[in-house]
Amino acid sequence: MNKGGLGSDMGSMLERREKKKSQRSESTAEKVNAVLLEELHDKIKNQPRISFWDPESKIVLNYLKETKPKFSISKEISSVLQEYLKKEYPEIWAEVKELRTE
């Protein structure tokens, strides 16, 4: 009996995605350059601003700012970005956090 179909394809896709993510994490761990991270930390510690071009996100964030009392675009972006970076690049994130506590 053939058990193919969307469910089986989805399972295979998720397995490939996890394998790729695991391989990327392993290669990232090998390539973390502590000296470079320290240089970058010293360079940007007084200028932590990040900017990017994304009209859709800007509309959503400005809408939230207009409709939610005390909503902060900067705090929201910072929170979302930090959570993503912690999850996607845990080795680099850990090194940076260590630098920040010194």
GROMACS elastic network, one bead per residue, 0.5 to 0.9 nm:
[ bonds ]
;  ai    aj funct       b0    kb
    2     5     6  0.87188   500
    3     7     6  0.87070   500
    3     8     6  0.70859   500
    4     7     6  0.72625   500
    4     8     6  0.53568   500
    4     9     6  0.70411   500
    5     8     6  0.56031   500
    5     9     6  0.61701   500
    5    10     6  0.85854   500
    6     9     6  0.50094   500
    6    10     6  0.58944   500
    6    11     6  0.84976   500
    7    10     6  0.51339   500
    7    11     6  0.62187   500
    7    12     6  0.87041   500
    8    11     6  0.50960   500
    8    12     6  0.62648   500
    8    13     6  0.85877   500
    9    12     6  0.51458   500
    9    13     6  0.60988   500
    9    14     6  0.86304   500
   10    14     6  0.61243   500
   10    15     6  0.85562   500
   11    14     6  0.51741   500
   11    15     6  0.61819   500
   11    16     6  0.86790   500
   12    15     6  0.50705   500
   12    16     6  0.61978   500
   12    17     6  0.85763   500
   13    16     6  0.51559   500
   13    17     6  0.61388   500
   13    18     6  0.86730   500
   14    17     6  0.50039   500
   14    18     6  0.61563   500
   14    19     6  0.85496   500
   15    18     6  0.52229   500
   15    19     6  0.61551   500
   15    20     6  0.86024   500
   16    19     6  0.50793   500
   16    20     6  0.60712   500
   16    21     6  0.85070   500
   17    20     6  0.51402   500
   17    21     6  0.60817   500
   17    22     6  0.85566   500
   18    21     6  0.50076   500
   18    22     6  0.60532   500
   18    23     6  0.85778   500
   19    22     6  0.50845   500
   19    23     6  0.62070   500
   19    24     6  0.86263   500
   20    23     6  0.51189   500
   20    24     6  0.61570   500
   20    25     6  0.86351   500
   21    24     6  0.50575   500
   21    25     6  0.61695   500
   21    26     6  0.86654   500
   21    88     6  0.82998   500
   22    25     6  0.51134   500
   22    26     6  0.62549   500
   22    27     6  0.87145   500
   23    26     6  0.51367   500
   23    27     6  0.62472   500
   23    28     6  0.85377   500
   24    27     6  0.51921   500
   24    28     6  0.59965   500
   24    29     6  0.85489   500
   25    28     6  0.50137   500
   25    29     6  0.61084   500
   25    30     6  0.87541   500
   25    88     6  0.78213   500
   25    89     6  0.68746   500
   25    90     6  0.79682   500
   25    91     6  0.78403   500
   26    29     6  0.51748   500
   26    30     6  0.65502   500
   26    31     6  0.89110   500
   27    30     6  0.52222   500
   27    31     6  0.64006   500
   27    32     6  0.89993   500
   28    31     6  0.51033   500
   28    32     6  0.62639   500
   28    89     6  0.75557   500
   28    91     6  0.73678   500
   28    92     6  0.78141   500
   29    32     6  0.56837   500
   29    89     6  0.86794   500
   29    90     6  0.86746   500
   29    91     6  0.57796   500
   29    92     6  0.74837   500
   30    33     6  0.86108   500
   32    35     6  0.89866   500
   32    36     6  0.84745   500
   32    37     6  0.81081   500
   32    91     6  0.75435   500
   32    92     6  0.63541   500
   32    95     6  0.83383   500
   33    36     6  0.53796   500
   33    37     6  0.63037   500
   33    38     6  0.87749   500
   33    92     6  0.88576   500
   34    37     6  0.50097   500
   34    38     6  0.61487   500
   34    39     6  0.86233   500
   34    92     6  0.89731   500
   34    95     6  0.73313   500
   34    96     6  0.88093   500
   35    38     6  0.51644   500
   35    39     6  0.62532   500
   35    40     6  0.86653   500
   36    39     6  0.50528   500
   36    40     6  0.61370   500
   36    41     6  0.84817   500
   37    40     6  0.51043   500
   37    41     6  0.60128   500
   37    42     6  0.86408   500
   37    92     6  0.85790   500
   37    95     6  0.78752   500
   37    96     6  0.70048   500
   37    99     6  0.83396   500
   38    42     6  0.62267   500
   38    43     6  0.85293   500
   38    96     6  0.81825   500
   38    99     6  0.70630   500
   39    42     6  0.52475   500
   39    43     6  0.61363   500
   39    44     6  0.87730   500
   40    44     6  0.60987   500
   40    45     6  0.81595   500
   41    44     6  0.55071   500
   41    45     6  0.56095   500
   41    96     6  0.79386   500
   41    99     6  0.76573   500
   41   100     6  0.81599   500
   42    45     6  0.56016   500
   42    46     6  0.82083   500
   43    46     6  0.76016   500
   43    47     6  0.80662   500
   44    48     6  0.57510   500
   44    49     6  0.86440   500
   45    48     6  0.60031   500
   47    50     6  0.87915   500
   53    57     6  0.88934   500
   53    58     6  0.85200   500
   54    57     6  0.55859   500
   54    58     6  0.62508   500
   54    59     6  0.88517   500
   55    58     6  0.50038   500
   55    59     6  0.62211   500
   55    60     6  0.87547   500
   56    59     6  0.52301   500
   56    60     6  0.64033   500
   56    61     6  0.86913   500
   57    60     6  0.50927   500
   57    61     6  0.60269   500
   57    62     6  0.84228   500
   58    61     6  0.51289   500
   58    62     6  0.59480   500
   58    63     6  0.83632   500
   59    62     6  0.52002   500
   59    63     6  0.60054   500
   59    64     6  0.86151   500
   60    63     6  0.50867   500
   60    64     6  0.62865   500
   60    65     6  0.86628   500
   61    64     6  0.50875   500
   61    65     6  0.61681   500
   61    66     6  0.86903   500
   61    71     6  0.89845   500
   61    72     6  0.86755   500
   61    73     6  0.60777   500
   61    76     6  0.84112   500
   61    77     6  0.87784   500
   62    66     6  0.61871   500
   62    67     6  0.86065   500
   62    73     6  0.74745   500
   63    66     6  0.51493   500
   63    67     6  0.61718   500
   63    68     6  0.84059   500
   64    67     6  0.51045   500
   64    68     6  0.55300   500
   64    69     6  0.86978   500
   64    71     6  0.67471   500
   64    72     6  0.86573   500
   64    73     6  0.82258   500
   65    68     6  0.56777   500
   65    69     6  0.72725   500
   65    70     6  0.75441   500
   65    71     6  0.51568   500
   65    72     6  0.66213   500
   65    73     6  0.68542   500
   66    69     6  0.76611   500
   66    71     6  0.81498   500
   67    71     6  0.83044   500
   68    71     6  0.54989   500
   71    75     6  0.82453   500
   71    76     6  0.80171   500
   72    75     6  0.52764   500
   72    76     6  0.61668   500
   72    77     6  0.86318   500
   73    76     6  0.51785   500
   73    77     6  0.61301   500
   73    78     6  0.84500   500
   74    77     6  0.52715   500
   74    78     6  0.59773   500
   74    79     6  0.84884   500
   75    78     6  0.50776   500
   75    79     6  0.60219   500
   75    80     6  0.85997   500
   76    79     6  0.51670   500
   76    80     6  0.61771   500
   76    81     6  0.84739   500
   77    80     6  0.52352   500
   77    81     6  0.59268   500
   77    82     6  0.83522   500
   78    81     6  0.52333   500
   78    82     6  0.59297   500
   78    83     6  0.85251   500
   79    82     6  0.52497   500
   79    83     6  0.61997   500
   79    84     6  0.86280   500
   80    83     6  0.53381   500
   80    84     6  0.62496   500
   80    85     6  0.87045   500
   81    84     6  0.51408   500
   81    85     6  0.61096   500
   81    86     6  0.85388   500
   82    85     6  0.51581   500
   82    86     6  0.60129   500
   82    87     6  0.85278   500
   82    93     6  0.89497   500
   83    86     6  0.52324   500
   83    87     6  0.62577   500
   83    88     6  0.86533   500
   84    87     6  0.52368   500
   84    88     6  0.60368   500
   84    89     6  0.82733   500
   85    88     6  0.51290   500
   85    89     6  0.54934   500
   85    90     6  0.72220   500
   85    92     6  0.87354   500
   85    93     6  0.69658   500
   86    89     6  0.56098   500
   86    90     6  0.50067   500
   86    91     6  0.83868   500
   86    92     6  0.82930   500
   86    93     6  0.56573   500
   86    94     6  0.80693   500
   87    90     6  0.58164   500
   87    93     6  0.87545   500
   89    92     6  0.55871   500
   89    93     6  0.60852   500
   89    94     6  0.86557   500
   90    94     6  0.60020   500
   90    95     6  0.86304   500
   91    94     6  0.52340   500
   91    95     6  0.64164   500
   91    96     6  0.87833   500
   92    95     6  0.51570   500
   92    96     6  0.62412   500
   92    97     6  0.86486   500
   93    96     6  0.51300   500
   93    97     6  0.61059   500
   93    98     6  0.85686   500
   94    97     6  0.51187   500
   94    98     6  0.61829   500
   94    99     6  0.87023   500
   95    98     6  0.51268   500
   95    99     6  0.63529   500
   95   100     6  0.87853   500
   96    99     6  0.50305   500
   96   100     6  0.62476   500
   96   101     6  0.88434   500
   97   100     6  0.50320   500
   97   101     6  0.64303   500
   97   102     6  0.89636   500
   98   101     6  0.53505   500
   98   102     6  0.66111   500
   99   102     6  0.54496   500
